[in-house]
């Protein structure tokens, strides 16, 4: 084996695992998606967000997604979306798809998150 081939093989073993296809994800998968750089969107109310949210999540209530589209990242960046139970998540995802986003991961409700929870309002 050449040095180049050995180096390529070693890099392949240490590369981050590929993300699953977009769609509904469980808590551990959501953590992987967030760690890989997805924008985490909390589509609940400001009061719900203050009561507990995924660290680093952007608050964007579901009924403001289209109006605040300019605040969203490039359309090729993955999004991880959640609310309390999944109902508002579905409505927000429909709007995000209309805006041209395709790499959308649906955690449904915050109760499915298996990582730490942060309390307080969003820092601007």
TAQUI-V674196 format. One record per residue. N is the residue number from 1. RES is the residue in three letters. PSI is psi in radians with two decimals (* if undefined). D_CENTER is the distance of its C-alpha to the mean C-alpha in whole Angstrom. Layout:
((N & RES & PSI & D_CENTER) (N & RES & PSI & D_CENTER))
This chain:
((1 & UNK & 2.33 & 40) (2 & UNK & 2.84 & 40) (3 & UNK & -0.71 & 38) (4 & UNK & -0.74 & 36) (5 & UNK & -0.69 & 35) (6 & UNK & -0.72 & 35) (7 & UNK & -0.76 & 32) (8 & UNK & -0.71 & 30) (9 & UNK & -0.72 & 30) (10 & UNK & -0.71 & 29) (11 & UNK & -0.67 & 26) (12 & UNK & -0.61 & 25) (13 & UNK & -0.49 & 25) (14 & UNK & -0.11 & 23) (15 & UNK & 2.58 & 21) (16 & UNK & 2.48 & 17) (17 & UNK & 2.57 & 17) (18 & UNK & 2.58 & 15) (19 & UNK & 2.64 & 12) (20 & UNK & 2.93 & 13) (21 & UNK & 2.60 & 13) (22 & UNK & 2.68 & 10) (23 & UNK & -2.79 & 11) (24 & UNK & 2.33 & 11) (25 & UNK & 2.72 & 10) (26 & UNK & 3.10 & 12) (27 & UNK & -0.90 & 11) (28 & UNK & -0.66 & 12) (29 & UNK & -0.67 & 10) (30 & UNK & -0.67 & 7) (31 & UNK & -0.71 & 9) (32 & UNK & -0.75 & 9) (33 & UNK & -0.78 & 6) (34 & UNK & -0.76 & 5) (35 & UNK & -0.46 & 9) (36 & UNK & -0.03 & 9) (37 & UNK & 0.15 & 8) (38 & UNK & 2.57 & 5) (39 & UNK & 2.17 & 5) (40 & UNK & 2.11 & 4) (41 & UNK & 2.13 & 6) (42 & UNK & 2.02 & 9) (43 & UNK & 0.39 & 11) (44 & UNK & -2.96 & 14) (45 & UNK & 2.81 & 17) (46 & UNK & -0.67 & 18) (47 & UNK & -0.74 & 20) (48 & UNK & -0.73 & 18) (49 & UNK & -0.81 & 15) (50 & UNK & -0.54 & 18) (51 & UNK & -0.31 & 19) (52 & UNK & 2.27 & 16) (53 & UNK & 2.92 & 12) (54 & UNK & 2.28 & 10) (55 & UNK & 2.30 & 11) (56 & UNK & -0.04 & 10) (57 & UNK & 2.49 & 8) (58 & UNK & 2.25 & 10) (59 & UNK & 2.10 & 12) (60 & UNK & 1.51 & 12) (61 & UNK & 2.47 & 14) (62 & UNK & -0.57 & 14) (63 & UNK & 0.11 & 18) (64 & UNK & 0.04 & 17) (65 & UNK & -0.93 & 15) (66 & UNK & -0.75 & 17) (67 & UNK & -0.50 & 20) (68 & UNK & 0.46 & 17) (69 & UNK & -0.51 & 16) (70 & UNK & -0.34 & 18) (71 & UNK & -0.14 & 15) (72 & UNK & 2.73 & 12) (73 & UNK & -3.08 & 12) (74 & UNK & 2.60 & 14) (75 & UNK & -0.23 & 13) (76 & UNK & -0.07 & 13) (77 & UNK & 2.31 & 10) (78 & UNK & 2.58 & 7) (79 & UNK & 2.38 & 4) (80 & UNK & 2.05 & 2) (81 & UNK & 2.43 & 5) (82 & UNK & 2.80 & 8) (83 & UNK & -2.44 & 12) (84 & UNK & -0.76 & 15) (85 & UNK & -0.29 & 16) (86 & UNK & -0.29 & 14) (87 & UNK & -0.89 & 16) (88 & UNK & -0.52 & 15) (89 & UNK & -0.79 & 11) (90 & UNK & -0.72 & 14) (91 & UNK & -0.70 & 15) (92 & UNK & -0.73 & 13) (93 & UNK & -0.68 & 11) (94 & UNK & -0.74 & 15) (95 & UNK & -0.74 & 15) (96 & UNK & -0.69 & 12) (97 & UNK & -0.70 & 14) (98 & UNK & -0.55 & 18) (99 & UNK & -0.13 & 16) (100 & UNK & 0.14 & 16) (101 & UNK & 2.42 & 12) (102 & UNK & -0.59 & 12) (103 & UNK & 1.29 & 9) (104 & UNK & 2.18 & 7) (105 & UNK & 2.26 & 6) (106 & UNK & 1.84 & 8) (107 & UNK & -0.18 & 8) (108 & UNK & -1.83 & 11) (109 & UNK & 2.70 & 12) (110 & UNK & -0.49 & 12) (111 & UNK & -0.28 & 15) (112 & UNK & -0.24 & 13) (113 & UNK & 2.32 & 11) (114 & UNK & 0.02 & 14) (115 & UNK & -2.95 & 13) (116 & UNK & 2.74 & 15) (117 & UNK & 2.40 & 15) (118 & UNK & 2.56 & 16) (119 & UNK & 2.67 & 18) (120 & UNK & 3.03 & 19) (121 & UNK & 2.85 & 18) (122 & UNK & 2.37 & 16) (123 & UNK & 2.37 & 18) (124 & UNK & * & 19))
